[in-house]
Amino acid sequence: MPIGEIMPSTIIPPFKLSVRDQFGNVMTSENELITVTLENGELKGEANSKRLTDGFALFSGLVVSGLPSGQTGYTKLKAVYGQLTAYSEPIKLSGALPANSAIAGYLTSDSAAAAVSAPRLHAPLSGKEIKAVCDNLQYSALTDSTGFFVLSLTAGPLEMPVDIEFTAANGAPVKLRTTIKEQTAKLANIRIGPDGTPRLSASLLSTAYDPGLEYSLLKKAVDNEMALKAATGCASGFSGRVMANGAGLAGALLTIEGVPSSCRADQAGNFTLTTAPGVLTAGDYILTASAPGYITQSQTVSVSDGDYGFIIEPIIFDMAEEPNSPPVLAIKSINGLSQNISIIFDLFDAENDPCRI
């Protein structure tokens, strides 16, 4: 197994099972169900029973949902196929980590269908399961009747990526990314636009994370913060990541057309570009990413009143390298006859700078 230790909420990495004969050959004719369970524990997530295809079955999305209280030592994954049983290598058990941060906010929709069900512009999406994946641990919460949710997480001392996941009304999976670090509470405003596009606007709550804060008091703190943000009349900025060849592009320059604000991506390609108060009012803004050796990219980002006071995220740039241009040969003079010809020339690169040869 590609995992050596588990605790409640641990995501089991994808793995493949096969049925083999006594000589180790895959029995491609087998096509019945194979079931995976956790000894002395429970799994949730995607189906833990899969039908073999050509002797194989791929399992993914399984999450440890429960372990016996106080249990230590080791456990194993158990696979059952008919009368056959197999076990994984021993996996160490760890106790649940205490929550030290939280993401709280609202899940709403601006779609015409949702607007009919509530008299407000941003209609709440109640009873929706929202999941957060942070450091290979999965957390979940249900939105209440107003669309409010709280995700209590365990984070480290540095900003860590958090994937917020839920299922849209049409059944399509939605994944949005933000960041979190220990002892912080983050306000997340998730809205589904009229065209079905999700938008995440986030900021830190002015108060530090308090594990003992009651649900109603945290909700009141979020509501107060959102009211203050709405009164600002503008968004705070944009946040995201600049990528190249599947990795973060450090040092990329981020600018906003017509706005005297800029920033550079950090070593992981992450950026947060903020502006002066009153700048990012409702409207469209062109955000540009540039870096030496890469093709400059721009995106149009719309700001609405629902974004006021927030940093809009995540905005992702996937940069492509500039093609290698051949040098330019500029002939200055040609002299001589027959086999004794003298050619004088200059050689310039793609930026029209002289080449040294």
Buried (B, 14 or more C-beta within 10 A) or exposed (E): EEBEEBBBBBBBEEBEBBBEEEEEEBEEEBEEEBEBBBEBBBBBBEEBEBEBEEBBBEBEBBBBBEBEEEEEEBBBBBBBBEEEEBEBEEBEBEEBBEBBBBBBBBBBBBBEEBBEEBEEBBBBBBEBEBBBBBBEBBBBBEBBEBBBBBBBBBBEEEBBBBBBBBEBEEEEEBEBBBBBBBEBBBBBBBBBBEEBEBBBBBBBBEEEBBEEBEEEEBBEBBEEBBEEBBEBBBBBBBBBBBBBEEEBBBEBBBBBEEBEBEBEBBEBBBBBBBBEEEBBBBEEBEBBBBBEEBEBBEBEBEBBEBBBBBBBBBBEBEBEEEEEEEEEEEEEEEEEEEEEEEEEEEEEEEEEEEEEE
